Amino acid sequence: MTSGHLFVNLFKFKLVKKLLNKAPARSSINRPFASKALQSLSKKDLKILIASINSCSPNASSCIINVDASKIRPLLSSLIGSDEAAFRRIPLCSQTQCCNPFHWNAIIKSTNDISSAFAYSTKSDSVQSLQCARRLLSALEEKRPWCFVAYREEMQRVGPILPVKHPSISLSSKRNAHTLETHVAKAFLPPVETSHQNDVILRTRLKINCVLELDSSGAVWIHNSSSHPIFLSSALFAVQNQTVIKIPRFSCYKVFDPSLIIDTTHRVSEPVDHSSFCISFAKGFGDCYIRREIGKCPCWIEVIMNF
């Protein structure tokens, strides 16, 4: 082995050691296996991985392409503290063989299976859910809004209501020039009004980084690309007494499923509004938090589906 190869291997060894040292203490990572897998990556990919972990942002890192991505991906995800078994690629990334852990979000499931709450669905329910999915997807094909997003700070709406005509839209407060180039539309928060200088709101705005995605089945996913959790509220979950769901950092959740849009009037005391849901950024609300209502949260959005 030449001195050049020795130098490259030594450099890669130092990069691998640096990566392993960055793994969270609670991570269940297999270090010997991790070391071997990381050694299979190129020096360039190892540098990208280190930059990704340092920035904690999917927007600021490139894809890491590997033919064994499906095997390496769970391992690399454990480096950032994610030990989930299922992952979904973020809309910002279009490479199926990418193993950058920040380009794949862990799929979070509800503590209760939502579908079990609707075990008595009828034939008419199935027809209704199919029509709902078709209306959303046809709106997308016809360049019409499939949903509308209203950004609010506490009880005050800030900026205009945003019509969403793209299958995916990224909402962030940071206008980062170095972002992944994609088919994902980008929306930025309205500028801060000088008459509304609330420190909590200003700090929370900086933590907003999420993507709304409409998939081919008509379901809607929320990808939390922030380093902070987000909190979801939907009338659909209220049917099973789970009104607020916490979505951890670098995770995703199916917030809307047309297959669950069924007639619940004969099962609950009041009709259920399936057409909208709300998301609070960084600050929780509900029975377990100081803020009982989402209107008390510093920064949140309301998403209205356009059926």
N, C-alpha and C positions, 0 to 999 in steps of 0.2 A: 504494500500500500504506500503510495507516494505521500510526501509531506503535505501536498495540497489537499489530498483526501483526508488526511489526519486532521488538518486544520478545520475543514468543513464539518467533519463528524464531531469534533470538539465543540465547534460553534453551535451545532444542532443540539448537542447534549446539554449545553448551557441554556439554550432556549427551552428545551423540554423540562429541565429542572425548574426554570423560572415559571413555566406554566403550571406545573404540578404544585408549586408552592402557593400559587394563586387560588387553588381549589379551596372552597369553604370547608371549615372544620367539620360541619355536619354532613358533608358530601360522602356518599357511600362508594366512592371511586376505588377501583382496583388498581393500585399504583403500578405494580409490575406490568400488568396488561396495558395500562394507560401509557406507560413509558414506551413500550414496544410499538403501540399504535401511533403515537406522536412521532416516533422516529421515522415512520413510513411517510410522513408528510415532508414536503420540500421546505427548504429554508425560507422561501418566500411565503409559503402558506403558514408556517409557524409565526412569522412576523405579523401576518394579517391577523392571526388568532390572538396574539398578544395585544395588538392594537385594538381589536374588538373588545377584549376583556377590559382594557384600560378605559375605553370610551363608554362602555356599557350602552352602546347604541347601534341598532341594526343599520341605521342610515349612513353611518360613517365607516363602514367596512365592506370589503369586496367579498365575492363568493370564494369559497374554498372547494374546488372541484376534485372529487376522488371517486374512483370506480367502486370502492367499497364504502361509499357514503352511508348506506343504510346500517352498516355494522359500526362504523366509527362515530356516527352522529350521537347515539345515546351516551357514549363515553365522553365526547366533547361537551355535551350538554351538562353532564355531571360536574364539569369543571366550573360551571356557573351556578351550581347548587340545584339543578333540576334533575330529579330522579324519576320523573313521570315515564310511563311506558309508551304513551302515544304522543305524537307530535304532528303539527300542521305547518306547512311552509308559509311564511308571511307573504302577502301579495307583492311586497317590494322585491322579492327574489323570484326569478323564473327558471332557475336551474335545478332540476330534479336530483342531480348528483352533487349538489352543494352540501357540505357538512359543517358550514359555519354555524355554531350553536345559536348565534343571535339571529339567524335567518329561519329558525324553526322554533315555534312556540309550543310549550307543553299544553295539551288539551285538558282543560279542567272540567270535571264533571260535577254535577250537583250532588249534594249529600243524599238526595232522594232522586230516584229515576222519574223524571217529569212524565214520561210516557205512561207510567203506572197509574198516574192520577186520572188518566183518560182511558182506562181499559174498556170502557163501555161505549166506545165510538161506534157510530152507525154508518150505513152506506152513504147517507146524505152528508155525513161529516167528511167522508173521504172525497166526495165530489167537491165540497166546499174548499177543502185544503188544496186540491188540485187546481181549482179555479184561482185561488189566491196566488199560488206559485206561478201560474201562467200569466197573471196580470202583472206581477213584479218583473218577470223575465221579458214580457212583451214591451213593457215600459223601457227597459234597458235597450232592447233592439231598436225601438223607435226614437231613441235619444230623448225620452221623457224622464223626469225624475222618478226614481223608484222609492226615494225617501226624502225627507227634509230634516235638516239638523238646525236646532236652535241652541246657541251657546248662551249660558246664563252665569252671572256672578251673584250668588245669593238669590234674591227674588227678582233681580233686574236682568232683563234680556239685553245682551250687548251685541251690537251689530245686527245685520239683516238675517233672516232665516235663509239657510243655505240649501238650494235644491241640489240633489246628488243624482247625476246622470251617468256616472262612471261606475263600473262594477266594484271598484275599490277606491276609498278616499282616505288620505292620511290627514289627521288633525294634530297640529303641533303649534307650540308658541315660538319655536326656534326656526329661523330662516337660515338653515345651514347650507352653505354653498356646495359642500362636498356630500352629496347624497347619491344613493343608488339610482341609476337611470331606469325608469320603469314606466309601465302602463298604468301606474297608480296616480290618480289625481291628488293634488296637494292643496290643503286649505290651512291658512294661518289665522290665529286668533286676531280679532280686531285690536288696534293699538290701544294702549292704556290711556284712559281719559285723565287729564291732569286734575280734574275735580273729584276723582274717585281713587285716591291713593290709600288703599287698605293693604297693610303689610302682609297679612295672611293671604289675601287674594294674589298679590304680586308674587309671593313665594310659590303658591300653588300653581300659578300659570306656567312657571318654569318647569313643572313636573309633568305637563301634559304631552303625551306622545302616544297616539293610538291610531289604529286603522280599522275602518268599517269595511267589510267585504260581503258582497252578495255572490253566493256560489251558484253553480249550474242547476241546483235543485230548487233554488228560490229561498234557501236558508241564509240567514245573516250571521256573520261571525264578528266578534270584537277581538282585536289583537292588542294586547297591552305591551307596547314596546318601551314603556317607561321603567325606571328603576323603582317605582312606587306602585302600590296596588291601586286598583280602581274598584268601584262598587256599583253593582247593577241592581236596578229595581224595575220589575215588570209585573203587571197585573196577572200574567200567566202563572208566575211563581206563587202569587198570593193564594191561589186555589189550594196549594199544599202547605200553607202557613210558612212559606220561606220567602219573605218579601224582599230581602236584600242578599245578594250573593257577592262575595269578595273574590276578585280575580287577581291573583298575585302578579308580580312583575314577570315579564317575558313569558306570559301565558296567553291562551286564547279560550274563548267560550262561545258556544252557539247560542246567541241571545234571542234568535227568532227562528222558529221552525214551522213552516206552513203545514206540516203534517199534524201539528198539534192545534191548528185552528179549527176547533169543532164547537158544536153547540153545547154550552155548559149551563144553559139556563135552567135545566131540570136537575142540576147537581149542586148548584150554589145559590145562595139567597139573592145575589145580584148579578146582572150580566157582566161578563168579563171583557174589558177593553184590550184586545190583542194588537191594536194598531200602533202602539207606541211603547217605548221604554226609556228609562233615564239612567245616566251614568255620571257618577261623581268621581272626580279625580283626586286621589291621595287621601281624601277625608271620608271616613265612613259615616253612616247615619242609620237610624233605626233604634230598636229597643236596646241594643248593646252599646250604644254610643251616646255621647253628650248631645249631639245633634239628632233629634228624633225625626226630623223631616229633611228631605233633600234640599228644600228651599233655604235651609240654614247653612248649606255647604258653600264654600267660597267659589268653587268653579265646577260647573256641571253642564251636561248637554241633555237635551230631549230629542229623541229620534222618532219621527212620525212616519210610519210606513204608508206608501201610496198605493192602496189596493185598487 
